[in-house]
Amino acid sequence: MTATSNLNLPFIMPAQAQKHVTHNDALLMLDALVQLSVASRQLSAPPEEPEAGERHIVADAASGPWAGVPAGHLAAFQDGAWRFFAPQPGWTAWIADEGEALVFDGEDWSAFTGAGLNPAAMVGVNTEADETNRLAVKSDAVLLSHDDVTPGNGGIQMKLNKAAPGGTASLLYQTGWSGRAEFGTTGDDDFHIKVSANGADWRDALVVDAASGAVSMPHTPPVANSFNLLKDAGRFGGSPEPQSAVVSAFEAPGYLIPVNGAAFVAGPKYIYNNSTYGGTGAALDPDIDALLTRLKDPAYRRYGVEFFVLQVTAGSGTATVRTINGTPHYLPLQTPQLPQPPELTINMHVLVKSGSLACTIPGSFNALFIDGVRHGSAQILTPDDGWRQVTRRLLFNPRQYVGYDNIAIQLFTTPGTVFWIAVLTVTPGHLAIAPERYYGVIPGLEAWR
């Protein structure tokens, strides 16, 4: 062999005269081809005053000193003359005037795509990626288009996959790196559109139920409020409901029935013109005052429609059990066998005085909210929780549902638990009930007939 196999560098042969000529020629070839960076690939004729060592990829229709050189060959200016090299498949070259790397595929030079970057640990486009944002793009616009080369099917689909329903798969919109809007499956498999004014407090603007496809807008008031189906409007003051703002005596509700040995008695009352807020009436019970703090603005707590609180003490019976977090809970109350509309909203405020109370979810098409936050599983309340707003939206298919449900309220307790129920409302349809919107005493039909 007289030359190397790949770059064709000349060997110094045995007993060769003027060995330095061969050696220097090989160095010149190495200087031209190793760490290949060319000035341009746009010229068909050489520049008038090339610099020593200047290199180019010859363009089509070569002329002048480059005449007859095939397009794509390398031209290197060495020792005052141009020298040409045929590229081999796999050679790479940096094109200085384009700021791009090219690779020779055996026929032409094309963009170097880095085929080995699969997988790539991080990718940053015009910015730096990091351990959290492994793909980072800094740009005025981002375009994702269908594949028209392979070709594809003419469509494009972006997939956001999470491991479990409790995770998040979403698109987050920020202002100054603080979240302002988000949509996706956040915390469950329902589709949420939510907004925030400060990046910390979020409100669902729209929720699409994954099981039923039903759409709700939790913070948008209904077009028309429904009447409370309960005869005393949840005031626990007798039937029919009192016609005035005040209510004189407690009466155990006929629409709730104690079971498993439970007992109903009167709890404290919210008092019209109470002295706690500057009135002439009696002072409010501290727990009623705590409830009022949740329900009404400070300047409006003196006056309002009076209501009693229902105190329920669970018995020792163990029928109708629900095991929540490993602890059996039993039914303390139920409703009579009353016809039930296919869409129903039950809302109440609950305070556990002792023991444990579980709010369960009957069936996959129903929803449970605690203080306006939807939960995908049963929730346990204890005395440490204080007052909680419990909202239940029921949805049944009238073609499949019998039309009666005497445990629709779905409260279960451990034996002996004591809890309070305040301002119970049962309304047909699905109401948007958020914690900051007061749905305390919704009047029944009796008062308006």
VEXZAVO-456739 format. One record per residue (C-alpha): z, x, y; residue in three letters. Coordinates in pm, 1 decimal, padded with zeros to 6 digits. Layout:
// VEXZAVO-456739
       pz       px       py type
        Z        X        Y  ALA
...
This chain:
// VEXZAVO-456739
       pz       px       py type
  00000.0  00000.0  00000.0  MET
 -00082.8  00121.9  00346.2  THR
  00099.2 -00152.9  00543.8  ALA
  00391.7 -00390.3  00513.8  THR
  00333.5 -00730.0  00356.9  SER
  00437.1 -00963.0  00643.1  ASN
  00385.1 -00794.6  00981.2  LEU
  00117.8 -00550.0  00850.8  ASN
  00301.8 -00253.5  00998.3  LEU
  00127.4  00076.6  00900.9  PRO
  00304.5  00311.8  00661.1  PHE
  00318.6  00688.6  00717.0  ILE
  00128.3  00825.1  00420.8  MET
  00207.2  01149.8  00231.2  PRO
  00077.0  01465.8  00401.7  ALA
 -00056.8  01252.0  00684.9  GLN
 -00150.6  01435.8  01004.6  ALA
 -00026.3  01307.1  01340.7  GLN
  00243.3  01093.1  01185.5  LYS
  00371.6  01003.3  01528.4  HIS
  00060.0  00794.9  01594.6  VAL
  00122.7  00571.4  01294.6  THR
  00494.5  00547.9  01370.9  HIS
  00438.3  00458.0  01737.5  ASN
  00177.2  00198.6  01641.8  ASP
  00428.5  00028.5  01414.7  ALA
  00686.5  00030.8  01697.6  LEU
  00434.2 -00130.5  01931.9  LEU
  00365.5 -00403.4  01677.8  MET
  00738.9 -00463.8  01634.6  LEU
  00780.3 -00478.1  02011.5  ASP
  00507.3 -00740.8  02029.8  ALA
  00618.9 -00959.9  01740.6  LEU
  00998.0 -00935.3  01701.0  VAL
  01207.8 -01176.8  01916.7  GLN
  00877.8 -01334.8  02015.7  LEU
  00869.9 -01479.0  02368.5  SER
  00535.0 -01548.4  02534.9  VAL
  00468.5 -01613.5  02901.2  ALA
  00236.4 -01907.8  02835.7  SER
  00000.1 -02077.7  02592.8  ARG
 -00223.0 -02231.1  02861.1  GLN
 -00458.4 -01940.5  02940.4  LEU
 -00805.5 -01885.8  02791.9  SER
 -00848.5 -01557.7  02982.0  ALA
 -00583.9 -01296.9  03058.1  PRO
 -00406.1 -01277.3  03394.3  PRO
 -00555.8 -01030.5  03640.5  GLU
 -00248.9 -00805.6  03661.8  GLU
 -00046.3 -00836.8  03342.6  PRO
  00281.6 -00654.8  03306.9  GLU
  00338.3 -00403.8  03030.2  ALA
  00446.6 -00586.3  02714.9  GLY
  00340.6 -00928.6  02849.5  GLU
  00252.3 -01170.4  02568.7  ARG
  00054.9 -01496.2  02549.4  HIS
 -00067.0 -01745.2  02292.2  ILE
 -00442.2 -01762.4  02344.1  VAL
 -00575.4 -02107.3  02438.2  ALA
 -00909.8 -02259.4  02334.1  ASP
 -01242.1 -02112.1  02446.9  ALA
 -01110.4 -01760.6  02502.3  ALA
 -01312.1 -01546.7  02744.5  SER
 -01316.0 -01209.4  02915.8  GLY
 -01110.6 -00946.5  02732.7  PRO
 -00994.6 -01227.2  02504.1  TRP
 -01344.9 -01343.8  02412.9  ALA
 -01382.8 -01426.5  02044.8  GLY
 -01007.7 -01438.9  01980.4  VAL
 -00919.5 -01758.0  01788.6  PRO
 -00699.6 -02009.6  01967.1  ALA
 -00335.1 -01973.8  01870.6  GLY
 -00348.7 -01596.7  01818.1  HIS
 -00101.3 -01374.8  01999.7  LEU
 -00218.3 -01143.7  02276.5  ALA
  00010.0 -00854.2  02381.5  ALA
 -00064.4 -00615.5  02672.2  PHE
  00026.4 -00267.0  02549.8  GLN
 -00075.3  00077.7  02678.1  ASP
 -00311.3 -00079.8  02930.9  GLY
 -00505.2 -00287.7  02677.5  ALA
 -00477.2 -00623.0  02499.3  TRP
 -00386.2 -00629.1  02135.9  ARG
 -00416.8 -00939.8  01917.7  PHE
 -00219.2 -01067.3  01621.9  PHE
 -00282.4 -01357.4  01384.7  ALA
  00035.0 -01569.6  01349.3  PRO
  00177.2 -01645.0  01007.7  GLN
  00329.8 -01980.4  00896.8  PRO
  00691.6 -02004.4  01005.6  GLY
  00668.0 -01773.5  01307.9  TRP
  00858.6 -01906.1  01608.0  THR
  00794.4 -01830.9  01972.6  ALA
  00970.6 -01916.5  02296.3  TRP
  00725.6 -02046.8  02561.0  ILE
  00872.2 -01925.9  02889.4  ALA
  00677.3 -02149.8  03129.5  ASP
  00761.5 -02461.3  02923.0  GLU
  01121.1 -02380.1  02827.4  GLY
  01048.4 -02481.2  02467.2  GLU
  01044.6 -02318.4  02124.8  ALA
  00733.7 -02357.0  01906.6  LEU
  00674.9 -02292.3  01538.5  VAL
  00343.3 -02204.8  01373.0  PHE
  00271.8 -02433.8  01075.9  ASP
 -00031.2 -02243.2  00946.8  GLY
 -00279.7 -02426.7  01166.1  GLU
 -00122.3 -02481.0  01507.5  ASP
  00183.5 -02423.5  01721.0  TRP
  00410.5 -02728.2  01749.1  SER
  00756.0 -02811.0  01883.6  ALA
  01042.1 -02660.6  01687.2  PHE
  01254.4 -02960.5  01580.9  THR
  01531.2 -02777.2  01402.3  GLY
  01477.0 -02938.7  01064.5  ALA
  01789.8 -02770.3  00936.5  GLY
  02021.6 -02973.9  01167.1  LEU
  02102.4 -03239.1  00910.5  ASN
  02386.7 -03298.6  00925.5  PRO
  02483.9 -03157.2  01264.8  ALA
  02856.1 -03142.7  01343.7  ALA
  02800.5 -03224.9  01712.4  MET
  02506.4 -03300.8  01939.0  VAL
  02525.0 -03288.3  02317.7  GLY
  02227.5 -03389.9  02531.9  VAL
  02264.4 -03255.1  02885.7  ASN
  02641.8 -03247.4  02830.5  THR
  02895.0 -03115.1  02580.5  GLU
  02996.2 -03311.9  02272.8  ALA
  03356.7 -03292.8  02152.6  ASP
  03569.1 -03384.8  01851.2  GLU
  03598.7 -03748.1  01968.4  THR
  03246.8 -03796.3  02106.5  ASN
  03041.7 -03603.2  01852.8  ARG
  02724.0 -03741.1  02007.1  LEU
  02725.5 -03716.7  02386.4  ALA
  02436.1 -03797.3  02618.3  VAL
  02429.1 -03753.0  02995.3  LYS
  02126.2 -03931.1  03134.0  SER
  02015.0 -04200.1  03378.9  ASP
  01864.4 -04392.9  03088.8  ALA
  01855.6 -04387.4  02709.6  VAL
  01559.2 -04519.6  02511.9  LEU
  01567.7 -04616.9  02145.8  LEU
  01232.5 -04740.4  02017.2  SER
  01088.6 -04862.7  01690.1  HIS
  00919.0 -04609.6  01464.2  ASP
  00543.1 -04615.7  01523.1  ASP
  00473.7 -04284.9  01345.0  VAL
  00592.9 -04328.6  00987.0  THR
  00506.6 -04619.3  01047.0  PRO
  00814.8 -04836.5  01044.0  GLY
  00837.4 -05214.0  01030.5  ASN
  00792.8 -05263.7  01403.9  GLY
  01161.2 -05338.0  01464.1  GLY
  01473.2 -05140.9  01548.0  ILE
  01835.3 -05201.9  01451.4  GLN
  02153.8 -05026.7  01563.3  MET
  02439.7 -05031.9  01314.1  LYS
  02807.7 -04998.3  01404.9  LEU
  03011.0 -04987.2  01084.2  ASN
  03390.6 -05003.0  01059.7  LYS
  03601.6 -04950.4  00750.7  ALA
  03807.8 -05271.4  00756.8  ALA
  03838.9 -05597.7  00955.2  PRO
  04136.4 -05465.1  01152.9  GLY
  03928.8 -05183.7  01302.8  GLY
  03688.5 -05189.4  01596.1  THR
  03308.4 -05181.6  01606.7  ALA
  03207.4 -05239.1  01966.5  SER
  03026.0 -05132.0  02280.2  LEU
  03261.2 -05042.2  02565.9  LEU
  03157.7 -05048.5  02931.9  TYR
  03358.8 -04828.3  03169.7  GLN
  03401.1 -04770.1  03541.6  THR
  03534.1 -04424.5  03625.7  GLY
  03609.6 -04373.4  03253.9  TRP
  03827.3 -04687.3  03248.1  SER
  03724.4 -04983.6  03031.4  GLY
  03603.3 -05298.1  03205.5  ARG
  03406.5 -05491.2  02940.6  ALA
  03367.6 -05473.5  02564.0  GLU
  03184.9 -05667.9  02299.4  PHE
  03190.0 -05642.0  01922.7  GLY
  03426.7 -05703.3  01633.2  THR
  03755.7 -05584.7  01778.6  THR
  04062.9 -05620.1  01559.7  GLY
  03902.6 -05868.3  01318.6  ASP
  03557.3 -05978.0  01203.0  ASP
  03509.8 -06238.7  01478.3  ASP
  03268.9 -06146.9  01757.3  PHE
  03452.4 -06091.0  02087.6  HIS
  03337.7 -06052.4  02445.9  ILE
  03634.1 -05932.7  02649.6  LYS
  03695.6 -05803.2  03001.3  VAL
  03962.5 -05605.3  03186.1  SER
  04037.3 -05545.5  03552.2  ALA
  04234.1 -05225.7  03492.8  ASN
  04140.7 -05088.6  03150.5  GLY
  04477.8 -05184.1  03003.2  ALA
  04504.1 -05564.4  03011.3  ASP
  04222.0 -05730.2  02817.6  TRP
  04122.3 -06096.7  02796.5  ARG
  03880.0 -06256.7  02555.1  ASP
  03608.1 -06436.4  02749.9  ALA
  03427.8 -06556.4  02438.1  LEU
  03504.0 -06549.8  02065.3  VAL
  03265.7 -06644.7  01783.8  VAL
  03447.1 -06728.6  01460.8  ASP
  03308.1 -06517.9  01175.5  ALA
  03365.3 -06785.7  00913.2  ALA
  03245.5 -07098.8  01092.7  SER
  03030.0 -06971.1  01379.4  GLY
  03238.8 -07182.5  01618.2  ALA
  03241.7 -07052.3  01976.4  VAL
  03555.2 -07060.6  02190.1  SER
  03627.8 -06943.7  02543.7  MET
  04003.7 -06880.3  02541.9  PRO
  04042.2 -06833.6  02918.8  HIS
  03793.4 -07094.9  03037.1  THR
  03960.0 -07430.0  03114.7  PRO
  03813.6 -07724.1  02925.1  PRO
  03574.7 -07956.0  03105.0  VAL
  03826.2 -08236.8  03052.8  ALA
  04181.5 -08209.3  02923.4  ASN
  04265.6 -08419.9  02621.5  SER
  04560.4 -08656.5  02601.2  PHE
  04853.0 -08563.2  02383.5  ASN
  04838.0 -08763.6  02061.9  LEU
  05218.5 -08769.1  02039.7  LEU
  05375.1 -09095.0  02158.9  LYS
  05642.6 -08926.9  02369.0  ASP
  05406.5 -08647.7  02482.4  ALA
  05627.8 -08390.1  02311.4  GLY
  05921.7 -08463.7  02542.0  ARG
  06144.1 -08576.4  02251.7  PHE
  06253.5 -08869.1  02472.6  GLY
  06161.3 -09171.6  02266.8  GLY
  05856.8 -09389.2  02203.1  SER
  05674.4 -09496.2  02406.1  PRO
  05707.0 -09197.5  02636.7  GLU
  05912.2 -09240.6  02956.2  PRO
  05707.5 -09361.1  03248.2  GLN
  05899.0 -09151.3  03501.8  SER
  05939.5 -08777.9  03548.1  ALA
  06297.0 -08792.3  03420.2  VAL
  06415.3 -08861.7  03067.6  VAL
  06768.8 -08978.4  03000.3  SER
  06832.7 -08937.3  02629.6  ALA
  06702.4 -08737.3  02334.9  PHE
  06541.5 -08921.9  02046.5  GLU
  06437.0 -08748.7  01727.9  ALA
  06058.6 -08769.0  01697.0  PRO
  05910.7 -09000.8  01439.1  GLY
  05603.2 -08782.1  01410.2  TYR
  05809.4 -08493.7  01265.0  LEU
  06005.0 -08533.1  00941.6  ILE
  06276.7 -08288.1  00824.9  PRO
  06231.2 -08165.7  00467.5  VAL
  06414.4 -07932.4  00230.5  ASN
  06743.8 -08047.6  00381.3  GLY
  06656.2 -07959.6  00741.6  ALA
  06827.7 -08137.6  01031.9  ALA
  06704.3 -08234.9  01381.2  PHE
  06933.1 -08242.1  01687.0  VAL
  06882.5 -08228.3  02060.9  ALA
  06851.7 -07892.7  02220.3  GLY
  06897.1 -07836.1  02595.0  PRO
  06677.8 -08010.4  02852.3  LYS
  06456.6 -07900.4  03137.5  TYR
  06613.0 -08080.2  03437.7  ILE
  06420.9 -08230.7  03728.4  TYR
  06550.2 -08099.1  04066.3  ASN
  06771.2 -07846.2  03889.2  ASN
  07028.4 -07645.6  04084.0  SER
  06913.1 -07320.5  03922.2  THR
  06621.6 -07332.3  04165.6  TYR
  06793.1 -07494.3  04461.9  GLY
  06810.8 -07861.0  04362.1  GLY
  07094.9 -08106.7  04337.9  THR
  07077.2 -08160.6  03962.4  GLY
  07251.4 -07965.2  03690.6  ALA
  07180.8 -07600.1  03621.7  ALA
  06934.0 -07501.5  03353.4  LEU
  07040.0 -07363.0  03018.4  ASP
  06961.8 -06986.4  03021.9  PRO
  06712.9 -07020.6  02737.1  ASP
  06538.6 -07307.2  02917.9  ILE
  06523.9 -07089.8  03227.9  ASP
  06366.4 -06814.3  03017.5  ALA
  06107.4 -07062.8  02892.9  LEU
  06040.7 -07183.1  03246.1  LEU
  05983.3 -06825.4  03356.6  THR
  05696.7 -06813.2  03107.7  ARG
  05554.6 -07151.0  03204.9  LEU
  05571.5 -07190.0  03583.3  LYS
  05552.0 -06985.0  03900.3  ASP
  05887.8 -06918.7  04073.3  PRO
  05836.6 -07160.9  04361.9  ALA
  05761.8 -07450.6  04123.9  TYR
  06052.4 -07436.2  03880.0  ARG
  06279.4 -07680.2  04066.4  ARG
  06073.8 -07992.1  03999.6  TYR
  05868.4 -08098.9  03702.6  GLY
  05844.3 -08348.9  03418.4  VAL
  06166.3 -08337.9  03220.1  GLU
  06164.0 -08265.4  02849.2  PHE
  06413.2 -08199.1  02571.4  PHE
  06397.1 -07914.1  02325.9  VAL
  06405.8 -08001.6  01955.0  LEU
  06651.9 -07792.7  01754.6  GLN
  06566.2 -07758.7  01385.9  VAL
  06813.9 -07621.6  01133.4  THR
  06652.6 -07542.4  00799.3  ALA
  06830.0 -07656.8  00484.7  GLY
  06869.0 -07483.1  00153.3  SER
  06573.9 -07650.6 -00021.8  GLY
  06301.9 -07428.8 -00163.9  THR
  06001.2 -07659.0 -00200.6  ALA
  05659.7 -07572.7 -00053.2  THR
  05699.5 -07196.7 -00039.1  VAL
  05497.5 -06934.6  00147.7  ARG
  05577.2 -06571.0  00073.0  THR
  05522.2 -06363.7  00387.7  ILE
  05571.3 -05984.1  00383.2  ASN
  05748.9 -06021.5  00050.5  GLY
  05999.8 -06280.6  00179.5  THR
  05984.9 -06647.3  00064.0  PRO
  05974.9 -06900.3  00348.6  HIS
  06007.1 -07275.6  00291.9  TYR
  05886.8 -07586.8  00473.5  LEU
  06151.1 -07723.7  00717.9  PRO
  05944.8 -08004.9  00870.3  LEU
  05624.9 -08198.7  00823.2  GLN
  05429.5 -08481.5  00979.1  THR
  05376.8 -08828.5  00831.1  PRO
  05053.0 -08905.6  00650.8  GLN
  04856.6 -08956.6  00971.9  LEU
  04477.3 -08950.6  01008.4  PRO
  04366.5 -08614.9  01145.2  GLN
  04046.6 -08545.3  01341.4  PRO
  03827.9 -08263.2  01208.9  PRO
  03901.8 -08053.7  01520.1  GLU
  04259.6 -08036.7  01642.4  LEU
  04467.4 -07812.3  01870.2  THR
  04843.2 -07786.3  01819.5  ILE
  05038.8 -07595.5  02084.1  ASN
  05411.6 -07537.5  02118.7  MET
  05670.1 -07288.7  02238.4  HIS
  05906.0 -07160.9  01969.8  VAL
  06237.6 -06977.7  01998.1  LEU
  06406.9 -06853.3  01681.4  VAL
  06783.9 -06862.1  01727.3  LYS
  06869.4 -06720.2  01383.4  SER
  06691.6 -06636.2  01059.7  GLY
  06316.9 -06594.6  01017.6  SER
  06022.7 -06825.1  01093.9  LEU
  05667.5 -06772.4  00965.9  ALA
  05356.0 -06910.7  01134.9  CYS
  05090.8 -06937.0  00865.8  THR
  04717.3 -07003.4  00862.0  ILE
  04593.4 -07288.7  00641.2  PRO
  04244.9 -07199.6  00522.7  GLY
  03976.1 -06964.6  00650.2  SER
  03836.5 -07201.6  00913.1  PHE
  04158.8 -07226.0  01112.8  ASN
  04295.9 -07001.2  01383.3  ALA
  04647.3 -06889.6  01479.1  LEU
  04732.6 -06756.0  01825.1  PHE
  05065.7 -06607.1  01934.4  ILE
  05088.4 -06582.5  02313.7  ASP
  04710.7 -06617.7  02328.2  GLY
  04639.2 -06332.8  02083.7  VAL
  04455.8 -06435.6  01770.8  ARG
  04594.4 -06321.9  01435.7  HIS
  04414.0 -06302.9  01105.5  GLY
  04727.5 -06331.8  00894.0  SER
  05064.5 -06508.7  00897.6  ALA
  05310.3 -06391.7  01162.2  GLN
  05691.4 -06378.2  01139.4  ILE
  05911.8 -06459.1  01440.8  LEU
  06278.6 -06357.4  01468.5  THR
  06544.0 -06390.4  01743.1  PRO
  06434.6 -06056.1  01888.0  ASP
  06096.9 -06208.7  01980.7  ASP
  06234.1 -06461.0  02229.5  GLY
  06009.5 -06751.0  02326.6  TRP
  05659.2 -06737.7  02185.2  ARG
  05365.3 -06966.7  02247.1  GLN
  05224.0 -07070.0  01909.7  VAL
  04877.6 -07223.3  01914.5  THR
  04691.4 -07345.3  01609.7  ARG
  04329.6 -07459.3  01609.5  ARG
  04234.9 -07660.0  01304.2  LEU
  03877.3 -07711.2  01191.2  LEU
  03783.8 -07913.6  00887.3  PHE
  03454.8 -08032.9  00745.5  ASN
  03485.8 -08415.5  00738.0  PRO
  03242.4 -08424.6  00444.8  ARG
  03485.2 -08219.1  00237.2  GLN
  03828.4 -08287.7  00389.0  TYR
  04038.8 -08590.3  00293.9  VAL
  04143.0 -08655.5  00655.7  GLY
  04520.6 -08619.2  00613.4  TYR
  04743.4 -08313.2  00634.5  ASP
  05118.3 -08357.6  00656.2  ASN
  05192.6 -07984.0  00697.4  ILE
  04932.3 -07910.1  00965.4  ALA
  05194.3 -07752.4  01193.8  ILE
  05238.8 -07477.4  00931.2  GLN
  05587.7 -07351.1  01019.8  LEU
  05797.7 -07208.5  00733.9  PHE
  06149.3 -07062.5  00745.3  THR
  06408.2 -06887.1  00537.7  THR
  06701.6 -07115.9  00436.5  PRO
  06943.2 -07185.1  00722.4  GLY
  06711.6 -07066.0  00998.6  THR
  06771.7 -07230.3  01337.5  VAL
  06483.1 -07257.3  01582.5  PHE
  06374.4 -07456.2  01887.5  TRP
  06045.7 -07630.1  01956.8  ILE
  05951.3 -07708.0  02318.5  ALA
  05664.1 -07899.8  02481.1  VAL
  05478.0 -07975.8  02159.0  LEU
  05121.8 -08096.0  02215.9  THR
  04876.5 -08226.3  01958.9  VAL
  04534.6 -08285.7  02110.8  THR
  04197.9 -08373.9  01957.1  PRO
  03930.2 -08108.2  01985.5  GLY
  03970.2 -07739.2  02059.2  HIS
  04147.3 -07656.2  02386.5  LEU
  04133.8 -07313.2  02544.5  ALA
  04505.2 -07236.1  02577.1  ILE
  04585.8 -06897.4  02727.5  ALA
  04943.9 -06779.4  02793.7  PRO
  04901.2 -06781.5  03171.5  GLU
  04766.5 -07139.3  03174.0  ARG
  05047.6 -07394.7  03157.2  TYR
  04988.8 -07671.8  02904.2  TYR
  05347.5 -07787.2  02906.3  GLY
  05366.3 -08167.1  02910.6  VAL
  05026.4 -08324.5  02852.6  ILE
  05067.6 -08701.3  02894.3  PRO
  05004.7 -08936.5  02604.2  GLY
  04797.4 -09249.6  02618.9  LEU
  05102.1 -09473.6  02651.2  GLU
  05163.3 -09385.2  03013.6  ALA
  04803.9 -09459.5  03115.9  TRP
  04736.6 -09786.2  02939.0  ARG
